[in-house]
Amino acid sequence: MNLKSHHLWIAGMVLILSLSKCYYDNEEDLYPVVECNTTNMSYANNVNPIITNNCLSCHNAQFPQGGVVLEGYSNLHNFVINGKLKGSIQHDSGFSPMPQGAAKLSSCFIQQINAWIDQGAQNN
Ligand code: HEC
C-alpha cells in the first residue's frame, strides 16, 4: 500500500464512520417512537373497532358466549358501568381475562378504551 492509497483508505473510513453516525443520529426521526393517542376517544372511531376485531367473534348479539353481549353502544356500556370491561381487558384479579384464549390487547388499545371510559364513555 503506497502513501496515496493509504490516505484514500483512511478518508474512506472516516467518510463511512461519519455517514453511519449521521444515520444513527437521525434514527429517532426515521423511526419515531409510536405514541398512543388517547385524546378525544370516540366510541365509533376508536372503541368499537377494537371491540369488533377482538371481542365480537364471541360476544356478538346472536350467539353471545357467557351471555355477554358487547355489540352496540348500549350493550357495551353495561359492561363499562359494572366495571367488567376494564377488569377483563386489564386482566385484573376477580375478572375473566379477555380476549379469552388470545393475547392481551396491546397496551395502546387498553389505554384508549380506559381513556374513553374516563372521558365519559359517550356514544360519540
Ligand atoms: C374466544 C371467545 C372470546 C373472546 C374472543 C372474548 N371473550 Fe369475553 N368471554 C368469553 C366467555 C366464554 C366468557 C364467559 C366465561 C368467563 O367469564 O370466562 C366471557 C366473559 C366475558 C366478560 C364477563 C367477565 C366477568 O368477569 O364476568 C367480559 C366483560 C368479556 N368477556 C369481555 C370481553 C372483551 C372486552 C373481549 C375482547 C377484548 C372478549 N371478551 C373476547 C369468551 C370470549
Boltz pocket constraint, residues with backbone or C-beta under 6 A from the ligand:
constraints:
  - pocket:
      binder: B
      contacts: [[A, 50], [A, 51], [A, 54], [A, 55], [A, 56], [A, 57], [A, 58], [A, 59], [A, 65], [A, 66], [A, 67], [A, 68], [A, 70], [A, 79], [A, 84], [A, 85], [A, 88], [A, 89], [A, 94], [A, 95], [A, 96], [A, 98], [A, 99], [A, 100], [A, 101], [A, 102], [A, 105]]
      max_distance: 6.0
